[in-house]
Each structure stands twice: as C-alpha cells, then as structure tokens.
Amino acid sequence: MTEAAVQAAAKVSLRGVSKRFETKKGVLEALRPTTLDIAEGEFVVFVGPSGCGKSTLLNLIAGLEQPSEGEVLIDGKRVTGPGYDRLMLFQEHALFPWLNVLHNLEFSLKRKKNLNRRERREVARYYLTLVRLEKFENSYIHELSGGMRQRVALARALAPNPGILLMDEPFGALDALTRDELYIHLQEIWQKTKKTIIFVTHNVREAACLGDRVCVFSNRPGRIKSVFRIKLPRIRMMYDPAVSAEGARVLTELKTEVHESVDPRKSNEKTVNHDRILSLTGHTMGDGI
Amino acid sequence: MVFDRLSELIADHSLPVAIACSLKRLCLGYLITLAVGFVTGILLGWSNWLRDSIGTLLMGFQSLPSVAWVPLATIWFGLSETAIYFVIVMSSVGAVAMAVSDGIHGVNPLYVHAARTMGVRGFGMVRRVVLPAAFPSIITGLKLGWTFGWHGVVAAEMMQALPGLGFLLYMGRELADMSQVLGIMFVVIAIGFLVERLFFATIERRIRERWGLKTK
C-alpha cells in the first residue's frame, strides 16, 4: 500500500501535534510532537501517568483546544473546532440536571436539522434501550446511580451517530462492579455500532481489556512512547488472565517511565527528617487525647 | 379597630383599587427589571472586565434603600407613574443582574464543554445551557428583586398623589389614623408573604427537586 492510501484509510490522523500552554510561570509543554494514525472502527486506548498530556491530546482531537504545532485530521480534513462527528464522554457524566433523561438525549439531537420532534424522540428512545435504561426516560439525573448516569451519557453521545467517540476516563469515578459491567457493555455497543473509539485511562488493565491498540505515554512533556497491539478475542473480561498478562506488559513499560521521573538521583528535594516532623505534630505513642 | 378600618376601606373600594394599582405597577416594573437585569447580568457574566467595573458599581447601588431613589425620581419625572416605575426598577434591577451574573460565573464549565462538543454555540449556549444551569442561584436573586421592587412601590407611592397602598399609608399618617396605617402595613406584609410563598417558593422547590438539591 502506498503512503497516500494509508493516509486515506485513517479515520483520525495526528501529524506532529504538540501543545504548549502559556502560564504565569512561563510556557508549559504539555505534549511533544505526536504522530499517529487511527483506523475507522478501531478501539485505541491512551494510557499514562497523570499530567502526561493524554487528556490534552483528546481535547485536541475533540477540537476543544487548538494544537500549538501540527494538525489533527479527521477523514483527511483538518480539525478547527468541536464537531458533531466526534462526541466526548467525560469522567463526570456532564448530563444536564435541569433536563430529564429523555430530554438529555434529545438535546444532543437538536442540531440534526433533518429530524422533527417525533423522530428525535424515536432516536433518543432507541439509544436509551441500547443502554438498557428505557424504563428511566422520565427520571432526573440525580435519581440515577453512578453507573446509570454514565450509561445515559454514553447513549447521549451515541445518539447523533458520531463516527468517533472520545472517552476521558469515563468510568474512573465508578465502583469496580459497575465498571466491569460497563466494560462488557461498551464492547458490545462498540461491536454493534462500529464506532472509532479513543479512550483515555491510567488503568493498564482497563487499557488491555478494551483496546485494539494501547498507546503508552511518557511523562510530561508527554509523547507516545510505545504502542501495544492487543490481539485477544472479544468480548474480553477484566478478570481474564490473558487480559491481566497484557496489562502487565503495558504496566512494565509504564513503570520504567514513572521510575525514571522519580529517580532520587535526579531530584533535588531536601531530605526530610521524619522524626522531627513527628515530634512537631506531637506524635507520641500511648499519649491519649 | 384595625380590621374594622380595613373592612371600611374594602367597602368603599379604596383598598381593592389600591392593591390592584400597586400590584399592576410592581408587575410591569418587575418585567422591565427582568429584561434589563437579565441582559446586564448576561453581559457581566460574559466579560470579566465588565464584571469588575460595572459589577462593583451595582453592588454599591444595592446598599441604597429603595426610598432613597424617590427624590431623584420626583425631580426627573415629577409626580407621575414614570417616577414610580423608575424607583421600582432601580431598587430591584441590581439584585437580579448580580444574581444572573454570579449564577453564570458559577456554572460548571463541564456543561459548557459538553454542549460545545454537541455543536451548541453562541446565544444557544446562553439560552439552553448557561441560563438553565445557573437558574438555581438566579431564582434567589429574582425573589430578592421582587421584594426590593415591592419596597420601592410602597416608598414611591407615598410621595406621589396616585392611588396605591403607599398612598393609603401616607393618607393614614396625614389623618393620624393609626388603624389605617397598621392595617395597610399588614396588607403590604401579607401580599409580600403570599407572593413569596405561593409563587417563588414553588418555583424554587420544583427546581431543587428536579436537580436533587437538598430541600429545606
């Protein structure tokens, strides 16, 4: 295949994308030039320590921020702002508390000018059924559990039928049981709808469970350091030993990175006298309050 | 005594007429306040620079009692309806504008981000996302604005020879009629209380229920 053909096949194409933020303390380099192609229908996971620029890269793809250098291409077209073709799911659900569940879904369909009111409702109900929450269409957001809220948020993002779903640690705030259920659910929906999904997390096992490809980020200023291809059959389970093994591979790569950055020889932190701190705070054994 | 005087005032229609006149003025004045207050509040919420300059000025204005606007209104507009409307609007517009601008400022940016990715922009963002998100705090200012407006009507009517509750209060004082003064004061309190309880408290309760905020 020629290079042009590869480019044409990419759904999302990052070409030397970098991001610097101007802060009061000076220029903060959040993301070093990054190049990556993501195919249509692919499930790609960005994994890395906090502050490594993975969320920044997601925001750049979403068009919520503009790259300092390079460009983001979607279907070969340059991204200049947020678009209907790529919707984002946040760690907090970002559902609107002033609307009920059904109206929240319809909200994301308002910009579809070809739909009338009845069709909007029909589409909203379809996606609510897809996430198995059809019984809750009249509920307000605070009446739902954390997992249900993320499912509504997923349905709201799916409803306008975007080609790309961007997910920024969407299950981070949920308990483990609910999360396991949602991993299965997300894989089912992904297989059914054939979306391109870009998923950000710092959990390596989550990355191995969900991704076709896992991109490991280096510390700030971040860049994609290595890419793992996970070739396990779907639907994958979190507790599957094969998933754990893949997760461990990713973790090893990630750990070398984290260790490099906290190497004591490189840090110039003052040594702390623990005994002195404890005596300052009056920590004495057996001395009841 | 007080209630005898009140029933006399009802019998000769002066009390119903006064209540109707005062309420009509307040309602119209309040509508103007809402229009001006929302536009100002949205502008203040939008721009930090405006907020720092005009916002501070508005805060200062709010420390001025309603009755302090009456002399200025009388000089500018004479003994007229316009003067009363001026007092109502000036008394209440600060509270509404500040509540709208503070409310907008406090909106969780997550909602705005989410809406932006869903293709909402410009005035649609204000109307469909920012204002609804800010409404629980805006409603407090709307209630306060109504109360200040009510103070304004009564204060302004006392100085103007136009039918209204303030005027009945003024006449009571002129005739040294204690029963009338106390009776009208009671009516003013009762109306203020009823509107707050029946109208604003209901809206506030509905919003709190819908959002799942703690109900008092």
Interface residues (C-beta under 8 A of the other chain):
Chain A: A62 G63 L64 P82 G83 Y84 R86 L87 M88 F90 E92 A94 F96 P97 W98 L99 F107 S108 K110 R111 Y140 I141 H142 E143 P160
Chain B: L110 Y111 H113 A114 R116 T117 M118 G119 V120 R128 V129 P132 A133 F135 I207 R210 W211 G212
